[in-house]
């Protein structure tokens, strides 16, 4: 069986491909579901190339967590040690120590790997 897929090379193709994925989602036919998965991969590849995601920085992650939990930088002092350390971490001048990572992980319920930079993407200072 042959199935037609839309090659996504521009935003017009993207809109057409997304509409196809949506229309195929409701089908119970295994062939349609396979076609939907293949088309969704083409859409995802185009989106990743067109709008690449950068790595999230620790300051951005912490700012997001503060916003989501209705907290301020002052609320990070017990987790990071001092107000000046909070300022250094939030400005990106200092990284997180292992003990800070543990406290942040416990407080926000997030995986520690989100708080530990990958080699070359940031720094984690020992404290």
N, C-alpha and C positions, 0 to 999 in steps of 0.2 A: 504494500500500500504506500502511496506517495502522499505526503502532506505538504501544504504550502506554509512557509514561514515568512515573516517580514524581516528583511535585513534592516537593521536600525542604523542609519547613517546620518540622520539629522533629526531635529525636533518634530518635524511633521511625521516622519517614520515612527518616532517614539510614540506619539499620540495614537497612531493607527495600531501599533503593536500592543500598546496598553489596552486599547479597546478590545482587541482580539483576545488577550489574556482574560479579561473580565467576562467576555461572552463564552469562553470555553470553560470557565470555572464551574458553571452550573450543570455541565454535562456529566452523565454517568458512564459514557462510552470511554473505555480505556485508551482508545486511540486519540480521542479528544484531550484526555488528561495528559497523555504523553506529549502531545503537540503543545498544550498549555505550558508544561514544564520547560520544554525546549524554547518556546517563545519568551517565557519569563527570564530564562538565562540570557537570551540576546538583549532583552531590555535591561537587565541588571548590569551586563557588561558595558553597554552604551552609557548608562548612568554613572558607573564607576569611572569610566574614561572621561566623561563630560564634566562631572562634578566630583572630583576625587576628594576623599575625606582625609584631612590631616589628623595626626595623632592629637589626642586631647592632652593638654598640659595639666599639671597638678594644680596650678592656680585656677584654671578654668573649671576643672572638676570640683575643686573645693567651693568656688563661687556658686556653681550649680547646686551643690549639696546644701549650702547655706540657704539659698533661695528656696529650694524645695522643702526645707525643714523650718522655714521662718526664723532663721538664726542670723546673727551678725558676726563679724570678725571677733568680737569680744568673746563670743561663745566658744571660739576655738582655743582660747588661752589654756583651759584645763587639758586640752588634747595635745597642744603643741608646746606648751611650757611657759612662754612669756608673751607679752604683747609685741615685743620687738621680734621674736621668732615668728609670730603670726605674720607680721609685716614682711619679714624676709621671705617667708615661704610664699605668701600671696603675690609678692612682686617677682618671684622666680629667682631671687638671688641665692636662696638656700633650698636644698632638697629636704626630703623627709628622712628622719632616722627610722630604724626598725621599730623602736618603741612608739614613735608617732604613728607609724603605719598600723601597728596593732591597735592603738587606741581609736584611730579613725575607723578602722574596719569594724571594731566592736560597736562604736557609737552609731555608725550609719548603716551597718549591715551590708557592706559591699565587699567584694572579693579583694584581697590584698594586692593581687596582680594589677588592679587598676591604679594603685598608689605607688607601685614600684616601676620606675622608668626603665624602658628597654635600653640596652647599651647604645650610646650615641644620641639618645633622645632627651636626655636630661641628667640630673644628678641626684643622688641620694647620699646625703651626708651622714656620717656616724655622729651620734650625739652622746 
